[in-house]
Amino acid sequence: MDDKIWLSSPHMGGNELKYIHEAFDANWVAPLGPNVNGFESDLEKYLKQNIKVAALSSGTAALHLALIECGVVAGDEVICQSMTFSASANPITYQGAIPVFVDSESDTWNICPIALEEAITDRMTNGKKPKAIIVVHLYGMPAKMDEIIAIAKKYDIAIIEDAAEALGSTYKGKNCGTFGKFGILSFNGNKIITTSGGGALVCHTEEDKQKAVFLSTQARDNAPHYQHTHIGYNYRMSNIVAGIGRGQMEVLDSRIQSRRAMNSFYQHIFADIEGVTVFKEPSDDYFSNHWLSAILIDEKITGKNREDLRLALLDHNIESRPLWKPMHLQPVFKDSPYYGNKVAENLFDKGLCLPSGSNLTTEDQNRIAGVIKNFFAK
Ligand SMILES: *Cc1c(COP(=O)(O)O)cnc(C)c1O
């Protein structure tokens, strides 16, 4: 059997161990230290626009703290893009709040501005204005931010950007994660850069950042004994993990280039295959890091569906995966309100994510191309 080709696997740059050794040498084996500060400062420089970043234990933790800082409490409603990973929505329920799911639109696969406004006005008619809107930049593709921001402003609702998959993506030249009141990043093992596990909260003021640092380190008041006036969390990133992050930041731009090259590779393969479209930017306003490359298969034209292709790839030890199953179709969220039509459902039915790692070799690519071409030729 040929070696496994993964959808997206970690890809170290080389200097990660150097930063970890520094942490050991100085005995900074703790959820604070020079690597944490260094990683935060690397991210702040990368994101520009006077951004402040708090490094945390996960992207999920970052979303949870963003909701807390937006004042979301039990009984509140929070709007969330339905087509996403469950981690976008789960923290809403940690607060005892209610997720209200909204459909995608077909250009970016992200939250549909029309369905978003419909959801807001309908919830307000029911007597409740949503406290926040969670917008996701799926697979690295920026959402339609101008339209979404205009709606959020009109109704005075905070935007939380889930940029877990979109570090390095830009919309009209501005970094994803820096548009909302808060943004979140993830450095989980499968993301474009990884710290093995980790995340960050992207803030616009030092005060918001310090609040996140305070809450993520058990909310200890300033006193010689342990004194608490708030409920705290253990969400801070460790200095060891942050060392991996510093090494990864040195190679982020090259990782983005490689992922984008994988997307071009698929554009090329599918150019001659009728009935299959590769997900790409709708215009020059959008720059995707192409964290994952994905396709839509029109079964009416090809006579084949995404599950057939997934199994054909698996036969050759190549991993692929259907798109995120929308949250409004998940058993756990079956009672949550939903606004939209069938865009996300349709994408889920037809879509498949293909191997997209920055470490795939030419040989890997040839193997993938061979299986795909053979599959559609039959
Ligand atoms: C990975 C991911 C998260 C969660 O990040 P973790 O660091 O794994 O907690 C949240 N949202 C989206 C869209 C993701 O892909």
Ligand as a Chemical Component Dictionary entry (heavy atoms), coordinates in Angstrom:
data_LIG
# 
_chem_comp.id                   LIG 
_chem_comp.type                 NON-POLYMER 
_chem_comp.pdbx_formal_charge   0 
_chem_comp.three_letter_code    LIG 
# 
loop_
_chem_comp_atom.comp_id 
_chem_comp_atom.atom_id 
_chem_comp_atom.alt_atom_id 
_chem_comp_atom.type_symbol 
_chem_comp_atom.charge 
_chem_comp_atom.model_Cartn_x 
_chem_comp_atom.model_Cartn_y 
_chem_comp_atom.model_Cartn_z 
_chem_comp_atom.pdbx_ordinal 
LIG C1 C1 C 0 -10.522 24.588 13.812 1  
LIG C2 C2 C 0 -11.703 25.473 13.873 2  
LIG C3 C3 C 0 -12.160 26.020 15.080 3  
LIG C4 C4 C 0 -11.656 25.578 16.427 4  
LIG O1 O1 O 0 -10.346 25.812 16.684 5  
LIG P1 P1 P 0 -9.614  24.892 17.787 6  
LIG O2 O2 O 0 -8.280  25.553 17.910 7  
LIG O3 O3 O 0 -9.525  23.515 17.216 8  
LIG O4 O4 O 0 -10.405 24.948 19.038 9  
LIG C5 C5 C 0 -13.208 26.913 15.055 10 
LIG N1 N1 N 0 -13.800 27.246 13.903 11 
LIG C6 C6 C 0 -13.415 26.734 12.725 12 
LIG C7 C7 C 0 -14.121 27.177 11.493 13 
LIG C8 C8 C 0 -12.372 25.816 12.665 14 
LIG O5 O5 O 0 -12.017 25.286 11.503 15 
# 
loop_
_chem_comp_bond.comp_id 
_chem_comp_bond.atom_id_1 
_chem_comp_bond.atom_id_2 
_chem_comp_bond.value_order 
_chem_comp_bond.pdbx_ordinal 
LIG C1 C2 SING 1  
LIG C2 C3 SING 2  
LIG C2 C8 DOUB 3  
LIG C3 C4 SING 4  
LIG C3 C5 DOUB 5  
LIG C4 O1 SING 6  
LIG O1 P1 SING 7  
LIG P1 O2 DOUB 8  
LIG P1 O3 SING 9  
LIG P1 O4 SING 10 
LIG C5 N1 SING 11 
LIG N1 C6 DOUB 12 
LIG C6 C7 SING 13 
LIG C6 C8 SING 14 
LIG C8 O5 SING 15 
# 
